[in-house]
Structures are given as C-alpha cells and as structure tokens.
Amino acid sequence: MADSFWDRHGLYGVMAEFAEPEALLAAAERAYGAGYRKMDAYTPLPIEGLSEAIGFTRTFVSTFVLIGGSLGCIGGFGLLWWITKIAYAHNVAGRPFNSWPAYIPVTFECTVLLASLTAVVGMFALNGLPQPYHPVFNNPEFSARASIDRFFLCIEATDPSFDLVKTKAFLAEQNPLEVAEIEK
Amino acid sequence: MTVQELEELEKPAIDPGPDHIVGAGFTNATVTDKIANVALRPLKSTPLLWFAGIAIAFMMMQALLIGSAWLFYRGVGAWGVMIPVAWGFAIVNFVWWIGIGHAGTLISAILLLLKQDWRTSINRFAEAMTLFAVAQAGMFPILHLGRPWLFYWLMPYPNSMWLWPQPRSPLIWDVFAVSTYATVSLLFWYVGLVPDLASMRDRATKLWQKRAYGLFALGWRGSTKHWTRYQMAYLLLGGLATPLVVSVHTVVSFDFAISIMPGWHTTIFPPYFVAGAIYSGFAMVLTLAIPTRKLFHLEDIITMRHLECMAKVMLGTGLIVAYGYLMEAFMAWYSGQFYERFMYLNRATGPYGWSYLMLIGCNIAIPQLLWLRSVRLNVPILFVLSLVINVGMWLERFVIVITSLHRDWLPSSWGEYHPTQVDWMIFVGTIGFFLTLMFLFIRILPAISIFEMREVLHHLRHRNEPHPQPSPSHGD
C-alpha cells in the first residue's frame, strides 16, 4: 500500500460555515489577503465575485467550446463536401459537385452540436465530476445544508501556510456559525 | 415527514399578483422545500387529480402503441395518405410537436441572454416540455418511413454499398437539425438540473431517494470554482441554443419552401414558421403551467406576472403569424401566377375551406382578446385561449400540408385526403405519451429551478441594499 494510514485518514482542511453570502465573501477575501491559496468556497447559488475573491479567474470552458465548435464546423462541411465530391459524386440536375450553399444548414448544426457537447462535457471534466466521494461531505452540517441555505469556506491542509491551530483561529475570527475540521 | 409538514403541503398559496415574480417571505430554505416537496412528498399526499390525469394520459398513450403496432404490421397504407396527398398527419404532427418544443428553448436560452427575470420559474418546466415534445416529433419521421427499421439509412455512415445520403436535400438537413436540437435540449435541461438534484439528494429522507438523486447529481458540491465554470458553460449553451432554435424551424420550413409546390414555395416560410413555433409553444406552456400551479399550490412561484408575460409573448408572436398569413395572400395575388392564385382561393373556399376558417378564427381572431389586460389576468380564460391556440396551430400545419397538395397542377390528378382511424390513434397517442411524461416529470424531478429561484431572492434582497464593498484587506 502506497498510502499510509494518515495519508488516507488525515486532515483535508478546516471549514467555516456562514449564514449569509456576504459574510462568506468577506471571509474569502480576508483569507486570500492573509496568504491562503488552496481553498474553496461552497454555496447553494452562484455568488458574484466569490471565485475572484479566492483567486480563481480562468475557466477555460470558452476555449474548449471554441475548439469544439470549430471542429464541428470543419467536420460538418468536410463530411458533406467529401460525400458529394469524392465518395459519391453524382450529377444532380447539373449542379456542381461542390454545391456548398446547400451544406450550410448541416455545417451550422454540426457546429452547434459539437460546441454544446464540449461545453457540457468540458465543464464537468474540468470540475472533476462525476465524483462519488469528496471529503467536504464528511461534515454533517455541510451534507445537510450546503446545497440549501448555508455558505462554507474550506482552507485545505495542502496549503503551504496551513497550520491547524492558526488557520482554525483565523477562520473563527471571521464570525462564522461554526468551524470544523474535515477528515480526508 | 411530520403531520405538520404534510399539512403545510395542502396549504393554498397566495398569488402576489402581476407585479411580482415571487410571493413574499421566501428564504433559501423555504423556496427549496416548497419546490422539492412537490417531488419528495409521500405518495399518499399526491393530489388525486394527478392520479386521474396520469391515468387518462396513460390510456391515451395506448392508442399510440396499438396504432403504431398496426402501422408496422400493415405499412403506411394504414394511413389515409394517397397520391396526390402523400404527406398527411405524420408531417402535420411532426411540425406541430417540434414547434411546441421551441418555446422551451426560447424561454431557457433567449430570455436568459435578455436577462428576463420572469423566465426563472418556468424555464425548467418549459425545457422538459421541449424535450418531451421533440421526442414525440422525432417519432413521426421514423413512423412514416415505410421500413422504419432502416431509419439509420438517414445518417451518413460508411456502409457496404458505399451509398451516401443526398445533402442537397432539406430532408437530410432536417435529420441533422432535429437530432442536434434534441441533443442540445437534453444537455440544457440536464445541466440546469444538476445543482437542483444535489439539493434533492440533501433534502431527501429515504435512502433510495438520496441514492437516486445523488447518482444523477454527479457529486455536485457547490464549489465556487465549479459554479464559475458552470455559469460560463450555461451562458455559452444559451448563446448556442438561441441561433439553433431559429435554425431548426427554419430547416423544417425548408422541407416545404425548397419545393416548387404552390403554397409552399415562399420566402416568408422560415420567419413565420419560427414565430408560429414560439406561439404554439407558449400556448402549451400555459396549458401545462396553469393546472400544475393550481394542483401543487405553486401560485406564489408561478405568479400572475409569469402568466401575463407569456400571454404578451403569445400576442406578439400571434401578430407575426397573422402578418405571415396576410403576406401569403398578398404574394399569391401579387405574383400574378395562375397556380398561386388558385391555390389561395382554393385554400380559403375549397373542400378544406372549413379548416382555413377555423385556423383564422383560432390563431388570429380569438387571440386578439389578449389585448385586454382583464383577459390576460383571468386564469380560466387564459387557459381556454391557450387550448384554442394549440388547436389553431395544429390546423395551420394541416392547412399548409393538405390544401397545398390535394389540388395538383392537372385537374386529372386532384384528390382528397381522409385521415384514417390509425392516423387519429397515433396523433392522440402522442398527446397521451407527452402528458404522461410531463406528469411523471412534475412528480419526480424539481419542476422549477431551485438554485435560480435562490438567485432571484438574492437579487431581490439586494435591489434595496447597496452591494457590499470589497474589504480593504483584499490584495495586501
């Protein structure tokens, strides 16, 4: 076994629970200001400015979609061009083999199809979902209310400036409802 | 659930009127419970009318089963189609159903980009309607093939005969448009559902419910990094679905407009098909939303404001459709073409004149009542109007398909179309199938987007308060 007992059953991080999104946003900004980088905030609704507050700005989803859409566009047009020009070249009422205006609807549909698929698959892949197990759910308060009406900030133990006592004290200063240690 | 909670489910909701998109006093927790409890409530506290409704819908669905079984056994001769009317109910129903689907995408995508806050309570619902309507629509092209088991010949795939479909034909464009539309509608609907499935997972009390919702929630935990990517993906999907929805009914209209048949060969078809699709789709959303909000006491979430906004969209798109009819008549006269003029006169006064008159009545005349605010705010009248428009839009497709075909260029090849019992069974059966799916959806999944309702509450709360300032410690 490569992982030792403590690697598998160690500390994932320290988590603070807030009742209001504003309190979480302020705490996240202060945590970033205090030098913490490996952290994540958990909310039941998207909160504007929160991901910037913890220093997360690039999503790469739009890049994925651009690539997917371009592939769909070229692929769709290329398929029809190849069918009518090379694979199955037939003279239909004297029209040119490459009668490209007739290919536009299919090209457009293929663009949208591939762009949409990459948007969704790419978003889930970047998010690391589906993920059957995650340590944050070990907090019973989290698994009961994080998707309903409570707001959480978790500073992870892998952060270089993480220190169990100091980080706990830091989070306790942010007026949370509760601070909890999260098992891996 | 405790007795108190069960009593809470039966409590009637108060509609806050046409100026509010949500009732007073909701918090994140109560709005979650309100919506989640429609699905999570015990079986015995399901409204009796729900059981009655799904029983009727399920019985209607059997007509589809029997009708299509007979069709597969007997072939398309079981239908009333015969030269010159070789396109009958199958294409009429196909266009009708796919048009109904368009309102769902319009609400979820176009209104998202336009930042219309009233879309939130009805978008999930309308997206499900889209999905189920497209499923009905998708059956007809396959049913009408004659040899339906060879449907995959429509797709370009390498086969041993090295035969390829003809991509200059709008019928092949249709294959791509409809399959793309079905896929993107499913994606849009499912992506929207994931955070709500997580809420359902956390709110469910029974283990099997937790597991079932949890499986499809994919382990969603509401991380802000996830939300950021999620919102970007959702916005892009909205941006992609907006031109898609316009393209789909445009391509459907090309099935007609690319031909040289009088009555079909017009450039007004794409825009007026799209407007008609939205028109019929909003009518169907109203037809479904009005009983649902009554049955599950959701009047404080689907409020009069939603109903009024939908009524206004129906009025607007209905006027575009009226313009389309007018233009068809004008162009028939203005073209100076004998066959175009004959087609139009025959459409209004020929053997199918009754259907044209009913169409004008249902789609143009009666919906003008929506100009009156008192009508838009009267729920029973609105419900009846939505049914009238649904009938009218079905008649529109009937008129376009049948009246254009039944008088060919030569009087020797004129004919008439009489739908058979099998035609009617399959049509009624798809309505049953659609309603069955809608009933199940409402009872099993969150029919209203919970996390977006929380966002609405969040914004409403901040409209009166200044946005919190970034704390001075940031960045030092």
Interface residues (C-beta under 8 A of the other chain):
Chain A: P21 E22 L25 A26 E29 R30 Y32 G33 A34 D40 A41 Y42 T43 P44 L45 P46 I47 G49 L50 S51 A53 I54 F56 T59 F60 V61 S62 V65 G69 G76 L79 L80 I83 T84 A87 Y88 V92 R95 S99 A102 Y103 P105 V106 F108 E109 C110 V112 L113 A115 S116 L117 A119 V120 G122 M123 F124 L126 N127 L129 P130 Q131 P132 Y133 H134 V136 F137 S143 A144 R145 A146 S147 I148 D149
Chain B: T27 N28 A29 T32 P156 W162 L163 W164 P165 Q166 P167 R168 P170 I172 W173 F176 A177 T180 T183 V184 L187 Y190 V191 P195 A198 S199 R201 D202 R203 L218 G219 W220 R221 G222 S223 T224 K225 H226 W227 T228 R229 Y230 Q231 M232 A233 L236 L237 L240 A241 P243 L244 S247 T250 V251 F254 F451 E452 R454 E455 H458 P468 P470 S471 S473 H474 G475 D476
